Amino acid sequence: MSLPKFILGDNTAFPNAIFVVHTEFPRFIINLENDEVEWFEDFDAEDQKELKVETENAIKLATAFYDNEIAQYED
């Protein structure tokens, strides 16, 4: 099955939270309410440098995805 790179999610147990799930490496879920990130990957020390750059980029892309999705709902 092919998955989209990003998926929007919400949950009534977290009424103010908006989640974006990143389905490609490095896989994570970000709570846009407070920018908390939960990783679905385990990283070793060698991955830390690359992870920092990838993280910043992936979070920017996740936020842009959310903004684009909301703009489409508003139209």
CHARMM internal coordinates of N, CA and C (Angstrom, degrees):
IC EDIT
DIST 1 N 1 CA 1.4415
DIST 1 CA 1 C 1.5243
ANGL 1 N 1 CA 1 C 108.09
DIST 1 C 2 N 1.2799
ANGL 1 CA 1 C 2 N 115.57
DIHE 1 N 1 CA 1 C 2 N 139.03
DIST 2 N 2 CA 1.4544
ANGL 1 C 2 N 2 CA 121.42
DIHE 1 CA 1 C 2 N 2 CA 177.18
DIST 2 CA 2 C 1.5285
ANGL 2 N 2 CA 2 C 109.14
DIHE 1 C 2 N 2 CA 2 C -94.85
DIST 2 C 3 N 1.3259
ANGL 2 CA 2 C 3 N 116.29
DIHE 2 N 2 CA 2 C 3 N 131.40
DIST 3 N 3 CA 1.4628
ANGL 2 C 3 N 3 CA 121.23
DIHE 2 CA 2 C 3 N 3 CA -179.86
DIST 3 CA 3 C 1.5229
ANGL 3 N 3 CA 3 C 110.26
DIHE 2 C 3 N 3 CA 3 C -110.64
DIST 3 C 4 N 1.3314
ANGL 3 CA 3 C 4 N 116.74
DIHE 3 N 3 CA 3 C 4 N 150.13
DIST 4 N 4 CA 1.4544
ANGL 3 C 4 N 4 CA 118.30
DIHE 3 CA 3 C 4 N 4 CA 172.09
DIST 4 CA 4 C 1.5266
ANGL 4 N 4 CA 4 C 109.55
DIHE 3 C 4 N 4 CA 4 C -68.71
DIST 4 C 5 N 1.3147
ANGL 4 CA 4 C 5 N 116.24
DIHE 4 N 4 CA 4 C 5 N 156.45
DIST 5 N 5 CA 1.4600
ANGL 4 C 5 N 5 CA 120.57
DIHE 4 CA 4 C 5 N 5 CA -179.61
DIST 5 CA 5 C 1.5301
ANGL 5 N 5 CA 5 C 111.22
DIHE 4 C 5 N 5 CA 5 C -64.50
DIST 5 C 6 N 1.3329
ANGL 5 CA 5 C 6 N 117.31
DIHE 5 N 5 CA 5 C 6 N -37.02
DIST 6 N 6 CA 1.4668
ANGL 5 C 6 N 6 CA 122.85
DIHE 5 CA 5 C 6 N 6 CA -179.84
DIST 6 CA 6 C 1.5125
ANGL 6 N 6 CA 6 C 110.07
DIHE 5 C 6 N 6 CA 6 C -126.64
DIST 6 C 7 N 1.3367
ANGL 6 CA 6 C 7 N 115.81
DIHE 6 N 6 CA 6 C 7 N 145.23
DIST 7 N 7 CA 1.4573
ANGL 6 C 7 N 7 CA 122.78
DIHE 6 CA 6 C 7 N 7 CA 176.37
DIST 7 CA 7 C 1.5212
ANGL 7 N 7 CA 7 C 108.15
DIHE 6 C 7 N 7 CA 7 C -133.54
DIST 7 C 8 N 1.3310
ANGL 7 CA 7 C 8 N 117.43
DIHE 7 N 7 CA 7 C 8 N 131.77
DIST 8 N 8 CA 1.4670
ANGL 7 C 8 N 8 CA 121.70
DIHE 7 CA 7 C 8 N 8 CA 174.38
DIST 8 CA 8 C 1.5135
ANGL 8 N 8 CA 8 C 109.23
DIHE 7 C 8 N 8 CA 8 C -80.98
DIST 8 C 9 N 1.3199
ANGL 8 CA 8 C 9 N 116.30
DIHE 8 N 8 CA 8 C 9 N 144.58
DIST 9 N 9 CA 1.4532
ANGL 8 C 9 N 9 CA 120.05
DIHE 8 CA 8 C 9 N 9 CA 177.88
DIST 9 CA 9 C 1.5088
ANGL 9 N 9 CA 9 C 111.44
DIHE 8 C 9 N 9 CA 9 C -146.17
DIST 9 C 10 N 1.3229
ANGL 9 CA 9 C 10 N 115.11
DIHE 9 N 9 CA 9 C 10 N 149.71
DIST 10 N 10 CA 1.4553
ANGL 9 C 10 N 10 CA 120.61
DIHE 9 CA 9 C 10 N 10 CA 172.28
DIST 10 CA 10 C 1.5216
ANGL 10 N 10 CA 10 C 108.02
DIHE 9 C 10 N 10 CA 10 C -141.49
DIST 10 C 11 N 1.3207
ANGL 10 CA 10 C 11 N 115.16
DIHE 10 N 10 CA 10 C 11 N 169.37
DIST 11 N 11 CA 1.4468
ANGL 10 C 11 N 11 CA 120.70
DIHE 10 CA 10 C 11 N 11 CA -176.78
DIST 11 CA 11 C 1.5153
ANGL 11 N 11 CA 11 C 107.64
DIHE 10 C 11 N 11 CA 11 C -155.83
DIST 11 C 12 N 1.3218
ANGL 11 CA 11 C 12 N 117.36
DIHE 11 N 11 CA 11 C 12 N 131.27
DIST 12 N 12 CA 1.4614
ANGL 11 C 12 N 12 CA 120.33
DIHE 11 CA 11 C 12 N 12 CA -177.41
DIST 12 CA 12 C 1.5232
ANGL 12 N 12 CA 12 C 112.48
DIHE 11 C 12 N 12 CA 12 C -64.91
DIST 12 C 13 N 1.3302
ANGL 12 CA 12 C 13 N 118.12
DIHE 12 N 12 CA 12 C 13 N -20.22
DIST 13 N 13 CA 1.4638
ANGL 12 C 13 N 13 CA 120.65
DIHE 12 CA 12 C 13 N 13 CA 176.85
DIST 13 CA 13 C 1.5274
ANGL 13 N 13 CA 13 C 111.37
DIHE 12 C 13 N 13 CA 13 C -71.94
DIST 13 C 14 N 1.3197
ANGL 13 CA 13 C 14 N 116.44
DIHE 13 N 13 CA 13 C 14 N -15.94
DIST 14 N 14 CA 1.4676
ANGL 13 C 14 N 14 CA 123.07
DIHE 13 CA 13 C 14 N 14 CA 178.34
DIST 14 CA 14 C 1.5294
ANGL 14 N 14 CA 14 C 107.19
DIHE 13 C 14 N 14 CA 14 C -127.72
DIST 14 C 15 N 1.3211
ANGL 14 CA 14 C 15 N 117.95
DIHE 14 N 14 CA 14 C 15 N 74.74
DIST 15 N 15 CA 1.4645
ANGL 14 C 15 N 15 CA 121.20
DIHE 14 CA 14 C 15 N 15 CA -169.08
DIST 15 CA 15 C 1.5309
ANGL 15 N 15 CA 15 C 115.23
DIHE 14 C 15 N 15 CA 15 C -62.42
DIST 15 C 16 N 1.3057
ANGL 15 CA 15 C 16 N 119.48
DIHE 15 N 15 CA 15 C 16 N -25.13
DIST 16 N 16 CA 1.4631
ANGL 15 C 16 N 16 CA 121.23
DIHE 15 CA 15 C 16 N 16 CA -179.27
DIST 16 CA 16 C 1.5227
ANGL 16 N 16 CA 16 C 113.19
DIHE 15 C 16 N 16 CA 16 C -99.16
DIST 16 C 17 N 1.3074
ANGL 16 CA 16 C 17 N 116.46
DIHE 16 N 16 CA 16 C 17 N -5.52
DIST 17 N 17 CA 1.4626
ANGL 16 C 17 N 17 CA 120.69
DIHE 16 CA 16 C 17 N 17 CA -174.97
DIST 17 CA 17 C 1.5237
ANGL 17 N 17 CA 17 C 111.58
DIHE 16 C 17 N 17 CA 17 C -87.20
DIST 17 C 18 N 1.3140
ANGL 17 CA 17 C 18 N 114.87
DIHE 17 N 17 CA 17 C 18 N 144.54
DIST 18 N 18 CA 1.4575
ANGL 17 C 18 N 18 CA 122.79
DIHE 17 CA 17 C 18 N 18 CA 170.63
DIST 18 CA 18 C 1.5215
ANGL 18 N 18 CA 18 C 105.47
DIHE 17 C 18 N 18 CA 18 C -126.42
DIST 18 C 19 N 1.3121
ANGL 18 CA 18 C 19 N 116.18
DIHE 18 N 18 CA 18 C 19 N 123.71
DIST 19 N 19 CA 1.4554
ANGL 18 C 19 N 19 CA 121.07
DIHE 18 CA 18 C 19 N 19 CA -176.59
DIST 19 CA 19 C 1.5213
ANGL 19 N 19 CA 19 C 110.54
DIHE 18 C 19 N 19 CA 19 C -106.98
DIST 19 C 20 N 1.3234
ANGL 19 CA 19 C 20 N 115.34
DIHE 19 N 19 CA 19 C 20 N 142.20
DIST 20 N 20 CA 1.4571
ANGL 19 C 20 N 20 CA 121.48
DIHE 19 CA 19 C 20 N 20 CA 169.40
DIST 20 CA 20 C 1.5222
ANGL 20 N 20 CA 20 C 106.22
DIHE 19 C 20 N 20 CA 20 C -121.28
DIST 20 C 21 N 1.3282
ANGL 20 CA 20 C 21 N 115.83
DIHE 20 N 20 CA 20 C 21 N 126.05
DIST 21 N 21 CA 1.4540
ANGL 20 C 21 N 21 CA 122.04
DIHE 20 CA 20 C 21 N 21 CA 179.00
DIST 21 CA 21 C 1.5273
ANGL 21 N 21 CA 21 C 108.08
DIHE 20 C 21 N 21 CA 21 C -101.05
DIST 21 C 22 N 1.3223
ANGL 21 CA 21 C 22 N 115.64
DIHE 21 N 21 CA 21 C 22 N 126.70
DIST 22 N 22 CA 1.4643
ANGL 21 C 22 N 22 CA 122.30
DIHE 21 CA 21 C 22 N 22 CA 176.39
DIST 22 CA 22 C 1.5185
ANGL 22 N 22 CA 22 C 106.32
DIHE 21 C 22 N 22 CA 22 C -100.14
DIST 22 C 23 N 1.3424
ANGL 22 CA 22 C 23 N 117.05
DIHE 22 N 22 CA 22 C 23 N 117.80
DIST 23 N 23 CA 1.4566
ANGL 22 C 23 N 23 CA 121.14
DIHE 22 CA 22 C 23 N 23 CA -170.01
DIST 23 CA 23 C 1.5297
ANGL 23 N 23 CA 23 C 114.39
DIHE 22 C 23 N 23 CA 23 C -94.82
DIST 23 C 24 N 1.3356
ANGL 23 CA 23 C 24 N 116.92
DIHE 23 N 23 CA 23 C 24 N -6.01
DIST 24 N 24 CA 1.4584
ANGL 23 C 24 N 24 CA 120.47
DIHE 23 CA 23 C 24 N 24 CA 179.74
DIST 24 CA 24 C 1.5248
ANGL 24 N 24 CA 24 C 109.29
DIHE 23 C 24 N 24 CA 24 C -106.16
DIST 24 C 25 N 1.3325
ANGL 24 CA 24 C 25 N 116.53
DIHE 24 N 24 CA 24 C 25 N 163.42
DIST 25 N 25 CA 1.4651
ANGL 24 C 25 N 25 CA 120.14
DIHE 24 CA 24 C 25 N 25 CA -179.79
DIST 25 CA 25 C 1.5218
ANGL 25 N 25 CA 25 C 110.23
DIHE 24 C 25 N 25 CA 25 C -63.90
DIST 25 C 26 N 1.3028
ANGL 25 CA 25 C 26 N 117.97
DIHE 25 N 25 CA 25 C 26 N 133.59
DIST 26 N 26 CA 1.4553
ANGL 25 C 26 N 26 CA 128.34
DIHE 25 CA 25 C 26 N 26 CA -5.80
DIST 26 CA 26 C 1.5285
ANGL 26 N 26 CA 26 C 110.39
DIHE 25 C 26 N 26 CA 26 C -81.25
DIST 26 C 27 N 1.3066
ANGL 26 CA 26 C 27 N 116.77
DIHE 26 N 26 CA 26 C 27 N 124.44
DIST 27 N 27 CA 1.4645
ANGL 26 C 27 N 27 CA 121.92
DIHE 26 CA 26 C 27 N 27 CA -176.01
DIST 27 CA 27 C 1.5340
ANGL 27 N 27 CA 27 C 109.88
DIHE 26 C 27 N 27 CA 27 C -73.85
DIST 27 C 28 N 1.3222
ANGL 27 CA 27 C 28 N 115.14
DIHE 27 N 27 CA 27 C 28 N 135.94
DIST 28 N 28 CA 1.4599
ANGL 27 C 28 N 28 CA 120.17
DIHE 27 CA 27 C 28 N 28 CA 179.16
DIST 28 CA 28 C 1.5106
ANGL 28 N 28 CA 28 C 109.82
DIHE 27 C 28 N 28 CA 28 C -159.25
DIST 28 C 29 N 1.3299
ANGL 28 CA 28 C 29 N 114.51
DIHE 28 N 28 CA 28 C 29 N 168.92
DIST 29 N 29 CA 1.4561
ANGL 28 C 29 N 29 CA 122.22
DIHE 28 CA 28 C 29 N 29 CA 170.40
DIST 29 CA 29 C 1.5207
ANGL 29 N 29 CA 29 C 106.14
DIHE 28 C 29 N 29 CA 29 C -126.39
DIST 29 C 30 N 1.3301
ANGL 29 CA 29 C 30 N 116.04
DIHE 29 N 29 CA 29 C 30 N 134.93
DIST 30 N 30 CA 1.4599
ANGL 29 C 30 N 30 CA 120.54
DIHE 29 CA 29 C 30 N 30 CA 178.48
DIST 30 CA 30 C 1.5231
ANGL 30 N 30 CA 30 C 108.38
DIHE 29 C 30 N 30 CA 30 C -118.10
DIST 30 C 31 N 1.3153
ANGL 30 CA 30 C 31 N 115.04
DIHE 30 N 30 CA 30 C 31 N 136.61
DIST 31 N 31 CA 1.4567
ANGL 30 C 31 N 31 CA 122.25
DIHE 30 CA 30 C 31 N 31 CA 174.03
DIST 31 CA 31 C 1.5309
ANGL 31 N 31 CA 31 C 105.68
DIHE 30 C 31 N 31 CA 31 C -94.50
DIST 31 C 32 N 1.3172
ANGL 31 CA 31 C 32 N 117.58
DIHE 31 N 31 CA 31 C 32 N 109.00
DIST 32 N 32 CA 1.4600
ANGL 31 C 32 N 32 CA 121.01
DIHE 31 CA 31 C 32 N 32 CA -176.23
DIST 32 CA 32 C 1.5242
ANGL 32 N 32 CA 32 C 113.37
DIHE 31 C 32 N 32 CA 32 C -70.95
DIST 32 C 33 N 1.3258
ANGL 32 CA 32 C 33 N 116.55
DIHE 32 N 32 CA 32 C 33 N -13.43
DIST 33 N 33 CA 1.4712
ANGL 32 C 33 N 33 CA 119.82
DIHE 32 CA 32 C 33 N 33 CA 176.68
DIST 33 CA 33 C 1.5277
ANGL 33 N 33 CA 33 C 110.56
DIHE 32 C 33 N 33 CA 33 C -65.53
DIST 33 C 34 N 1.3364
ANGL 33 CA 33 C 34 N 116.23
DIHE 33 N 33 CA 33 C 34 N -40.42
DIST 34 N 34 CA 1.4642
ANGL 33 C 34 N 34 CA 119.46
DIHE 33 CA 33 C 34 N 34 CA -175.08
DIST 34 CA 34 C 1.5392
ANGL 34 N 34 CA 34 C 112.90
DIHE 33 C 34 N 34 CA 34 C -133.19
DIST 34 C 35 N 1.3308
ANGL 34 CA 34 C 35 N 116.87
DIHE 34 N 34 CA 34 C 35 N 8.40
DIST 35 N 35 CA 1.4710
ANGL 34 C 35 N 35 CA 123.35
DIHE 34 CA 34 C 35 N 35 CA 178.68
DIST 35 CA 35 C 1.5273
ANGL 35 N 35 CA 35 C 114.27
DIHE 34 C 35 N 35 CA 35 C 61.73
DIST 35 C 36 N 1.3113
ANGL 35 CA 35 C 36 N 117.90
DIHE 35 N 35 CA 35 C 36 N 21.91
DIST 36 N 36 CA 1.4713
ANGL 35 C 36 N 36 CA 120.38
DIHE 35 CA 35 C 36 N 36 CA 174.46
DIST 36 CA 36 C 1.5209
ANGL 36 N 36 CA 36 C 108.79
DIHE 35 C 36 N 36 CA 36 C -73.19
DIST 36 C 37 N 1.3196
ANGL 36 CA 36 C 37 N 115.57
DIHE 36 N 36 CA 36 C 37 N 138.15
DIST 37 N 37 CA 1.4565
ANGL 36 C 37 N 37 CA 121.97
DIHE 36 CA 36 C 37 N 37 CA -180.00
DIST 37 CA 37 C 1.5253
ANGL 37 N 37 CA 37 C 109.10
DIHE 36 C 37 N 37 CA 37 C -118.70
DIST 37 C 38 N 1.3162
ANGL 37 CA 37 C 38 N 115.75
DIHE 37 N 37 CA 37 C 38 N 133.25
DIST 38 N 38 CA 1.4598
ANGL 37 C 38 N 38 CA 122.50
DIHE 37 CA 37 C 38 N 38 CA 174.27
DIST 38 CA 38 C 1.5173
ANGL 38 N 38 CA 38 C 107.18
DIHE 37 C 38 N 38 CA 38 C -116.29
DIST 38 C 39 N 1.3281
ANGL 38 CA 38 C 39 N 115.87
DIHE 38 N 38 CA 38 C 39 N 120.81
DIST 39 N 39 CA 1.4574
ANGL 38 C 39 N 39 CA 121.54
DIHE 38 CA 38 C 39 N 39 CA -177.60
DIST 39 CA 39 C 1.5100
ANGL 39 N 39 CA 39 C 111.04
DIHE 38 C 39 N 39 CA 39 C -88.29
DIST 39 C 40 N 1.3309
ANGL 39 CA 39 C 40 N 116.92
DIHE 39 N 39 CA 39 C 40 N 142.70
DIST 40 N 40 CA 1.4520
ANGL 39 C 40 N 40 CA 122.86
DIHE 39 CA 39 C 40 N 40 CA 173.40
DIST 40 CA 40 C 1.5253
ANGL 40 N 40 CA 40 C 110.48
DIHE 39 C 40 N 40 CA 40 C -101.74
DIST 40 C 41 N 1.3063
ANGL 40 CA 40 C 41 N 117.25
DIHE 40 N 40 CA 40 C 41 N 10.25
DIST 41 N 41 CA 1.4581
ANGL 40 C 41 N 41 CA 123.41
DIHE 40 CA 40 C 41 N 41 CA -177.99
DIST 41 CA 41 C 1.5286
ANGL 41 N 41 CA 41 C 108.85
DIHE 40 C 41 N 41 CA 41 C -120.11
DIST 41 C 42 N 1.3105
ANGL 41 CA 41 C 42 N 115.98
DIHE 41 N 41 CA 41 C 42 N 156.47
DIST 42 N 42 CA 1.4621
ANGL 41 C 42 N 42 CA 122.45
DIHE 41 CA 41 C 42 N 42 CA 169.89
DIST 42 CA 42 C 1.5210
ANGL 42 N 42 CA 42 C 106.88
DIHE 41 C 42 N 42 CA 42 C -106.14
DIST 42 C 43 N 1.3137
ANGL 42 CA 42 C 43 N 116.16
DIHE 42 N 42 CA 42 C 43 N 134.82
DIST 43 N 43 CA 1.4548
ANGL 42 C 43 N 43 CA 121.14
DIHE 42 CA 42 C 43 N 43 CA -176.46
DIST 43 CA 43 C 1.5181
ANGL 43 N 43 CA 43 C 110.05
DIHE 42 C 43 N 43 CA 43 C -119.66
DIST 43 C 44 N 1.3263
ANGL 43 CA 43 C 44 N 115.39
DIHE 43 N 43 CA 43 C 44 N 142.54
DIST 44 N 44 CA 1.4643
ANGL 43 C 44 N 44 CA 119.34
DIHE 43 CA 43 C 44 N 44 CA 175.10
DIST 44 CA 44 C 1.5285
ANGL 44 N 44 CA 44 C 108.95
DIHE 43 C 44 N 44 CA 44 C -100.40
DIST 44 C 45 N 1.3065
ANGL 44 CA 44 C 45 N 116.93
DIHE 44 N 44 CA 44 C 45 N 177.23
DIST 45 N 45 CA 1.4672
ANGL 44 C 45 N 45 CA 122.01
DIHE 44 CA 44 C 45 N 45 CA -175.98
DIST 45 CA 45 C 1.5237
ANGL 45 N 45 CA 45 C 111.91
DIHE 44 C 45 N 45 CA 45 C -59.76
DIST 45 C 46 N 1.3103
ANGL 45 CA 45 C 46 N 117.59
DIHE 45 N 45 CA 45 C 46 N -35.16
DIST 46 N 46 CA 1.4658
ANGL 45 C 46 N 46 CA 120.65
DIHE 45 CA 45 C 46 N 46 CA 179.79
DIST 46 CA 46 C 1.5227
ANGL 46 N 46 CA 46 C 112.25
DIHE 45 C 46 N 46 CA 46 C -66.00
DIST 46 C 47 N 1.3174
ANGL 46 CA 46 C 47 N 116.42
DIHE 46 N 46 CA 46 C 47 N -28.56
DIST 47 N 47 CA 1.4628
ANGL 46 C 47 N 47 CA 121.08
DIHE 46 CA 46 C 47 N 47 CA -178.81
DIST 47 CA 47 C 1.5270
ANGL 47 N 47 CA 47 C 113.18
DIHE 46 C 47 N 47 CA 47 C -77.35
DIST 47 C 48 N 1.3283
ANGL 47 CA 47 C 48 N 117.89
DIHE 47 N 47 CA 47 C 48 N -15.82
DIST 48 N 48 CA 1.4570
ANGL 47 C 48 N 48 CA 121.17
DIHE 47 CA 47 C 48 N 48 CA -170.30
DIST 48 CA 48 C 1.5287
ANGL 48 N 48 CA 48 C 113.70
DIHE 47 C 48 N 48 CA 48 C -59.90
DIST 48 C 49 N 1.3282
ANGL 48 CA 48 C 49 N 118.59
DIHE 48 N 48 CA 48 C 49 N -43.40
DIST 49 N 49 CA 1.4709
ANGL 48 C 49 N 49 CA 120.60
DIHE 48 CA 48 C 49 N 49 CA -179.68
DIST 49 CA 49 C 1.5213
ANGL 49 N 49 CA 49 C 111.01
DIHE 48 C 49 N 49 CA 49 C -64.06
DIST 49 C 50 N 1.3222
ANGL 49 CA 49 C 50 N 115.47
DIHE 49 N 49 CA 49 C 50 N -50.30
DIST 50 N 50 CA 1.4578
ANGL 49 C 50 N 50 CA 119.99
DIHE 49 CA 49 C 50 N 50 CA 179.99
DIST 50 CA 50 C 1.5228
ANGL 50 N 50 CA 50 C 110.60
DIHE 49 C 50 N 50 CA 50 C -64.11
DIST 50 C 51 N 1.3142
ANGL 50 CA 50 C 51 N 116.65
DIHE 50 N 50 CA 50 C 51 N -37.53
DIST 51 N 51 CA 1.4525
ANGL 50 C 51 N 51 CA 121.55
DIHE 50 CA 50 C 51 N 51 CA -179.25
DIST 51 CA 51 C 1.5227
ANGL 51 N 51 CA 51 C 111.67
DIHE 50 C 51 N 51 CA 51 C -60.38
DIST 51 C 52 N 1.3175
ANGL 51 CA 51 C 52 N 117.24
DIHE 51 N 51 CA 51 C 52 N -41.01
DIST 52 N 52 CA 1.4609
ANGL 51 C 52 N 52 CA 120.15
DIHE 51 CA 51 C 52 N 52 CA -178.71
DIST 52 CA 52 C 1.5216
ANGL 52 N 52 CA 52 C 110.78
DIHE 51 C 52 N 52 CA 52 C -60.20
DIST 52 C 53 N 1.3216
ANGL 52 CA 52 C 53 N 116.66
DIHE 52 N 52 CA 52 C 53 N -47.27
DIST 53 N 53 CA 1.4639
ANGL 52 C 53 N 53 CA 120.82
DIHE 52 CA 52 C 53 N 53 CA 179.57
DIST 53 CA 53 C 1.5254
ANGL 53 N 53 CA 53 C 110.61
DIHE 52 C 53 N 53 CA 53 C -65.76
DIST 53 C 54 N 1.3087
ANGL 53 CA 53 C 54 N 116.28
DIHE 53 N 53 CA 53 C 54 N -46.69
DIST 54 N 54 CA 1.4649
ANGL 53 C 54 N 54 CA 120.90
DIHE 53 CA 53 C 54 N 54 CA -179.55
DIST 54 CA 54 C 1.5240
ANGL 54 N 54 CA 54 C 111.11
DIHE 53 C 54 N 54 CA 54 C -62.78
DIST 54 C 55 N 1.3317
ANGL 54 CA 54 C 55 N 116.69
DIHE 54 N 54 CA 54 C 55 N -38.31
DIST 55 N 55 CA 1.4565
ANGL 54 C 55 N 55 CA 121.13
DIHE 54 CA 54 C 55 N 55 CA -179.58
DIST 55 CA 55 C 1.5159
ANGL 55 N 55 CA 55 C 111.13
DIHE 54 C 55 N 55 CA 55 C -62.82
DIST 55 C 56 N 1.3068
ANGL 55 CA 55 C 56 N 116.28
DIHE 55 N 55 CA 55 C 56 N -49.23
DIST 56 N 56 CA 1.4645
ANGL 55 C 56 N 56 CA 119.78
DIHE 55 CA 55 C 56 N 56 CA -179.52
DIST 56 CA 56 C 1.5194
ANGL 56 N 56 CA 56 C 110.31
DIHE 55 C 56 N 56 CA 56 C -58.47
DIST 56 C 57 N 1.3066
ANGL 56 CA 56 C 57 N 116.48
DIHE 56 N 56 CA 56 C 57 N -45.31
DIST 57 N 57 CA 1.4612
ANGL 56 C 57 N 57 CA 120.76
DIHE 56 CA 56 C 57 N 57 CA -179.48
DIST 57 CA 57 C 1.5294
ANGL 57 N 57 CA 57 C 111.21
DIHE 56 C 57 N 57 CA 57 C -66.05
DIST 57 C 58 N 1.3155
ANGL 57 CA 57 C 58 N 117.65
DIHE 57 N 57 CA 57 C 58 N -45.76
DIST 58 N 58 CA 1.4636
ANGL 57 C 58 N 58 CA 121.14
DIHE 57 CA 57 C 58 N 58 CA -177.91
DIST 58 CA 58 C 1.5235
ANGL 58 N 58 CA 58 C 111.40
DIHE 57 C 58 N 58 CA 58 C -64.14
DIST 58 C 59 N 1.3143
ANGL 58 CA 58 C 59 N 117.93
DIHE 58 N 58 CA 58 C 59 N -38.11
DIST 59 N 59 CA 1.4700
ANGL 58 C 59 N 59 CA 120.69
DIHE 58 CA 58 C 59 N 59 CA 179.13
DIST 59 CA 59 C 1.5268
ANGL 59 N 59 CA 59 C 110.33
DIHE 58 C 59 N 59 CA 59 C -68.53
DIST 59 C 60 N 1.3236
ANGL 59 CA 59 C 60 N 116.98
DIHE 59 N 59 CA 59 C 60 N -39.14
DIST 60 N 60 CA 1.4747
ANGL 59 C 60 N 60 CA 119.68
DIHE 59 CA 59 C 60 N 60 CA 175.30
DIST 60 CA 60 C 1.5271
ANGL 60 N 60 CA 60 C 110.10
DIHE 59 C 60 N 60 CA 60 C -61.57
DIST 60 C 61 N 1.3278
ANGL 60 CA 60 C 61 N 116.36
DIHE 60 N 60 CA 60 C 61 N -44.08
DIST 61 N 61 CA 1.4597
ANGL 60 C 61 N 61 CA 120.12
DIHE 60 CA 60 C 61 N 61 CA 178.95
DIST 61 CA 61 C 1.5238
ANGL 61 N 61 CA 61 C 111.68
DIHE 60 C 61 N 61 CA 61 C -64.64
DIST 61 C 62 N 1.3347
ANGL 61 CA 61 C 62 N 117.66
DIHE 61 N 61 CA 61 C 62 N -39.57
DIST 62 N 62 CA 1.4642
ANGL 61 C 62 N 62 CA 121.43
DIHE 61 CA 61 C 62 N 62 CA 178.43
DIST 62 CA 62 C 1.5258
ANGL 62 N 62 CA 62 C 110.96
DIHE 61 C 62 N 62 CA 62 C -63.23
DIST 62 C 63 N 1.3138
ANGL 62 CA 62 C 63 N 116.21
DIHE 62 N 62 CA 62 C 63 N -42.18
DIST 63 N 63 CA 1.4669
ANGL 62 C 63 N 63 CA 120.79
DIHE 62 CA 62 C 63 N 63 CA 178.89
DIST 63 CA 63 C 1.5254
ANGL 63 N 63 CA 63 C 110.44
DIHE 62 C 63 N 63 CA 63 C -66.43
DIST 63 C 64 N 1.3244
ANGL 63 CA 63 C 64 N 117.15
DIHE 63 N 63 CA 63 C 64 N -42.52
DIST 64 N 64 CA 1.4658
ANGL 63 C 64 N 64 CA 121.10
DIHE 63 CA 63 C 64 N 64 CA 177.60
DIST 64 CA 64 C 1.5291
ANGL 64 N 64 CA 64 C 110.70
DIHE 63 C 64 N 64 CA 64 C -63.32
DIST 64 C 65 N 1.3343
ANGL 64 CA 64 C 65 N 116.89
DIHE 64 N 64 CA 64 C 65 N -39.77
DIST 65 N 65 CA 1.4623
ANGL 64 C 65 N 65 CA 121.02
DIHE 64 CA 64 C 65 N 65 CA 176.12
DIST 65 CA 65 C 1.5247
ANGL 65 N 65 CA 65 C 110.00
DIHE 64 C 65 N 65 CA 65 C -58.58
DIST 65 C 66 N 1.3155
ANGL 65 CA 65 C 66 N 116.82
DIHE 65 N 65 CA 65 C 66 N -48.03
DIST 66 N 66 CA 1.4684
ANGL 65 C 66 N 66 CA 121.08
DIHE 65 CA 65 C 66 N 66 CA -179.89
DIST 66 CA 66 C 1.5343
ANGL 66 N 66 CA 66 C 110.25
DIHE 65 C 66 N 66 CA 66 C -59.84
DIST 66 C 67 N 1.3249
ANGL 66 CA 66 C 67 N 116.53
DIHE 66 N 66 CA 66 C 67 N -48.52
DIST 67 N 67 CA 1.4776
ANGL 66 C 67 N 67 CA 119.89
DIHE 66 CA 66 C 67 N 67 CA -179.35
DIST 67 CA 67 C 1.5191
ANGL 67 N 67 CA 67 C 111.18
DIHE 66 C 67 N 67 CA 67 C -58.65
DIST 67 C 68 N 1.3387
ANGL 67 CA 67 C 68 N 117.05
DIHE 67 N 67 CA 67 C 68 N -41.30
DIST 68 N 68 CA 1.4522
ANGL 67 C 68 N 68 CA 121.32
DIHE 67 CA 67 C 68 N 68 CA 179.14
DIST 68 CA 68 C 1.5201
ANGL 68 N 68 CA 68 C 111.02
DIHE 67 C 68 N 68 CA 68 C -66.06
DIST 68 C 69 N 1.3165
ANGL 68 CA 68 C 69 N 117.48
DIHE 68 N 68 CA 68 C 69 N -42.60
DIST 69 N 69 CA 1.4714
ANGL 68 C 69 N 69 CA 120.11
DIHE 68 CA 68 C 69 N 69 CA 179.40
DIST 69 CA 69 C 1.5227
ANGL 69 N 69 CA 69 C 111.16
DIHE 68 C 69 N 69 CA 69 C -63.00
DIST 69 C 70 N 1.3152
ANGL 69 CA 69 C 70 N 117.17
DIHE 69 N 69 CA 69 C 70 N -43.43
DIST 70 N 70 CA 1.4709
ANGL 69 C 70 N 70 CA 120.49
DIHE 69 CA 69 C 70 N 70 CA -179.98
DIST 70 CA 70 C 1.5140
ANGL 70 N 70 CA 70 C 110.76
DIHE 69 C 70 N 70 CA 70 C -65.87
DIST 70 C 71 N 1.3228
ANGL 70 CA 70 C 71 N 117.77
DIHE 70 N 70 CA 70 C 71 N -38.29
DIST 71 N 71 CA 1.4576
ANGL 70 C 71 N 71 CA 120.79
DIHE 70 CA 70 C 71 N 71 CA 177.63
DIST 71 CA 71 C 1.5322
ANGL 71 N 71 CA 71 C 110.79
DIHE 70 C 71 N 71 CA 71 C -61.44
DIST 71 C 72 N 1.3233
ANGL 71 CA 71 C 72 N 116.97
DIHE 71 N 71 CA 71 C 72 N -36.69
DIST 72 N 72 CA 1.4576
ANGL 71 C 72 N 72 CA 120.14
DIHE 71 CA 71 C 72 N 72 CA 178.55
DIST 72 CA 72 C 1.5269
ANGL 72 N 72 CA 72 C 111.97
DIHE 71 C 72 N 72 CA 72 C -68.58
DIST 72 C 73 N 1.3293
ANGL 72 CA 72 C 73 N 117.54
DIHE 72 N 72 CA 72 C 73 N -34.42
DIST 73 N 73 CA 1.4624
ANGL 72 C 73 N 73 CA 120.42
DIHE 72 CA 72 C 73 N 73 CA 176.50
DIST 73 CA 73 C 1.5195
ANGL 73 N 73 CA 73 C 111.24
DIHE 72 C 73 N 73 CA 73 C -67.73
DIST 73 C 74 N 1.3207
ANGL 73 CA 73 C 74 N 116.06
DIHE 73 N 73 CA 73 C 74 N -34.53
DIST 74 N 74 CA 1.4628
ANGL 73 C 74 N 74 CA 120.32
DIHE 73 CA 73 C 74 N 74 CA -177.54
DIST 74 CA 74 C 1.5179
ANGL 74 N 74 CA 74 C 112.73
DIHE 73 C 74 N 74 CA 74 C -73.53
DIST 74 C 75 N 1.3319
ANGL 74 CA 74 C 75 N 117.02
DIHE 74 N 74 CA 74 C 75 N -21.26
DIST 75 N 75 CA 1.4767
ANGL 74 C 75 N 75 CA 120.66
DIHE 74 CA 74 C 75 N 75 CA -179.06
DIST 75 CA 75 C 1.4827
ANGL 75 N 75 CA 75 C 111.87
DIHE 74 C 75 N 75 CA 75 C -75.84
END
COOR INIT
IC SEED 1 N 1 CA 1 C
IC BUILD
